Amino acid sequence: MKQIIFLLFILFTPLFGQAQLKLWYDKAANNWNEALPIGNGRIGAMVYGIPDHENIQINEATLWSGKPHRNDNPAAQEALEQMRSLLFNDQYAEAHRLANDKFISKTSHGMNYETAGNIHINMPQHAHYSNYYRELDIENAIGKTRYTVDGVVYEREIFSSFTDQVMTIRLTASEKGKISFSTTATRPAPAEVQVETPANDLLTMTGYSLDNKNKRLPRDAKAIEGRVKFETRMKIDAQGGQVSSDGQQLTVANANSVTIYVTTATNFVNYQDISADPHRLAQSYIDKAQKTAYKKRKKEHIQYYQNLFKRVSLDLGQTEAANLPTDQRIKAFSTTEDPALAMLYFQYGRYLLICSSQPGGQASNLQGIWCNELTPPWKSAYTININTEMNYWPAEKTNLPEMHEPLIQLIQELSSAGQETAKVMYGADGWVTHHNTDIWRICGPVDGSTWGMWPMGGVWLSQHLWEKYLYNGDLDYLKSVYPAMKGAAEFCLSFIVPVPENNWMVITPSTSPENRPAHHPNMVNEAYGTTLDNQLVLDILTKVAEAAKLLNVDNSLITKINQTIPQLAPMQIGQHGQLQEWMYDWDDPEDKHRHVSHLYGLFPSNQISPYRNPLLTQAAKNSLIYRGDPSTGWSMNWKINLWARLLDGNHAYKLMTDQIKLVGRPDSPKGGGTYPNMLDAHPPFQIDGNFGFTSGLTEMLMQSHDGAVHLIPALPDNWKNGSVQGLRARGGFEIQEMIWEDGQLKKVKVKSHLGGLCRLRAYNELKAASGSKLTIAEGANTNPFFKQPSIKEPLLSDAANIGDFKLPNSFMYDVETEVGQVFTLLVKE
């Protein structure tokens, strides 16, 4: 009878599971890219769900190789003018060699984010099982595994608690006395750890992070010594049966149920201080957790998580495809109608952000907090020429502003560390960091001049400081981040120099991140006045001047900024009708590079707008068409956002089908896509793709960057009917409810958290639910949170055949609001 009940549960779980926001599978994970992620911002784990030899790979957010250090190269300052002279005289190959010799760090190319190791639960007697089911419930942030052995139903439940900093594994069975296993902890070589069992029910694993010396450093350079000390602690609470130890593992025999408490801690305090006591911390976490009953701890964990996650709900409809296991749905997405999978992918990004970026902790890195290696790809560090920024694109607009806080803290720490880098390397004011950093907040250029000779990482990051203000309107917050914003602007003002031929003030030396023009002399990356840099400088100067006015400070700085902005380089449209990527018309229509850095002005910035400058918009569109759709995972997800900004929902959706394709199995296609566990594949795994997808879907449903809150601006034909609740717009407006039918907006309910004018744009006419007359919008939006950037008229190549950007018809309405006011608009029949 018990087996029949279990089979019925499995039969009906897929249908109900989708409604409850679950990833589910009928097989255990074959590898890490099939394991399922849990996390609480600090402790992350990948759960394989293997009945007989379970593996739970764990991470701790501060476990990085090395120790506090700097990596500036002081030789750069004396070589700076020579570098600029070489670039201005078209000696690019010579500039490349000089950059490697005098600018790139000779002491450290960044540290690795390291795995903390693995927890193993061995049940060899469970090798032959049936009725297998595995899930990740992202509505509750809990993972489960169920299966049957000899008529007994076994279940494992696991969560990484947000409220007590302990990962908990609960093992139960449908009959008493049936739970027997051994468990231990390991860490991959060459790491050295000490595993001990201080008591029959307690196991500890202690060790240090690894030393690190990048292969690109000089032979005589010393490795940065690994001094992050950690302790992983596992405590077993068995109900019935016996628990014993042998010094290396714990053994449970014939228990009714078992609760395993796991935590890990390090000596990390901050990027300059590693004086904490990991033993005391780990012990205190478990001692505290054990004092509370399992059900209460689980309830508290769920309540904390749902307070964040449930702020946004999305319904795009559901088809029979939702009844399939998640990996099968991913594989079939491009050839079937499965709108609920797009919804799940969107919410999965929000789940991952909550689980990898909690207030007071570290920012989400290249793999969030999930990394199973000691020397992972790209160090799993912070790549700040887009990837780190991309991680946080969903934070404000999908109603997770608290998750933005670790990035804000990272930027403030870099703004402090980067002051010395700016001074030592460039003799510049303010602060600088380049294309990559780590937990130690290194600011010098790394990885060779092809990648590292880009001094604008801090300028791009600092845009987030202002962006957060546009959503919260909090002047106290703005005051707290203004010094970092100001420092980024001061660096630009002291680093820009005139181009000899036209006196435009530009950043040099620099690159257009990671790309080089096919017809560039000598085929190198080094350049000056790249379009991305020009857009970034305009943005940071404009935003700092606005912030200074709001705070009533730095009048002289405002004056200097206002004098400088007219001297900046304009955007240019080249011979192929494209938005130029470089100062000169070097673009190749056959260039399929993953980075589309020159389109920053379209997204995430708002310098390029279909409504304000259609010529630039068409040029950006042409560039995007030339670059193509297929690419690495994160790049395709950036393009979803770009096509949404181009108001083309069908093309954005086409990119979603390119992204949601199953990769990582022997019969799978190569290239970017989605692993069975729904993590983004560069390949390998990079979490920015997941976050980019969530942001892109949001941009398809609501935009607020272009002077109005634009409702369903890029709705694809596949999503004729749907609804969403909880999205946030700039100016403190929240979309409490939005419903569309047959592709037409039917209802929108808006709450104003800051008051002021709410301007709405829609593709169909609306009316006020209250019966009052709606005001038709005219002129510029007077709400200061919707102020638009002022850009120079673009330069157009005589050879360009650009085409016309065709705008859809739209209607705009103005609603004056007070703080806390809620209003509703309906379709005008």
Buried (B, 14 or more C-beta within 10 A) or exposed (E): EEBEEBEEBBEEBBEEBBEBBBBBBBBBBEEBBBBBBBBBBBBBBBBBBBBBBBBBBBBBBBBBBBBBBBBBBEBBBEBBEEBBEBBBEEBBBBBBBBBBBBBBBBBBBBBBBBBBBBBBBBBEEBEEBEBBBBBBBBBBBBBBBBBBBEEBBBBBBBBBBBBBBBBBBBBBBBEEEBBBBBBBBBBBEEBEBEBBBEEBBBBBBBBBBBBBBBEBBEEEBEBBBBBBBBBBBBBBBBEBBEBEBEEEBBBBBEBBBBBBBBBBBBBBEBBEEBEBBBBEBBBBBBEEBBEBEBEEBBEBBBEBBBEBBEBBBBBBBBEEBBBBBBBBBBBBBBEEBBBBBBBBBBBBBBBBBBBBBBEEBBBBBBBBBBBBBBEBBBBBBBBBBBBBBBBBBBBBBBBBBBBBBBBBBBBBBBBBBBBBBBBBBBEBBBBBBBBBBBBBBBBBBBBBBBBBBBBBBBBBBBBBBBBBBBBBBEEEBBEEBBBBBBBBBBBBBBBBBEBEEEEBBBBBBBBBBBBBBEEBEEEBBBBBBBBBBBBBBBBBBBBBBBBBEBEEEBEEBBEBBEEBBEEBBBBBBBBBBBBBBBBBBBBBBEBEBBBBBBBBBBBBBBBBBBBBBBBBBBBBBBBBEBBBBBBBBBBBBBBBBBBBBBBBBEBBBBBBBBBBBBBBBEEBEEBBBBBBBBBBBBBBBBBBBBBBBBBBBBBBBBBBBBBBBBBBBBBBEBBBBBBBBBBBBBBBBBBBBBBBEEBBBBBBBBBBBBBBBBBBBBBBBBBBEEEEEBBEBEEEBEBBBBBBBEBBEBEBBEEBEBEEBEEEEBBBBBBEBEEEBEBBBBBEE
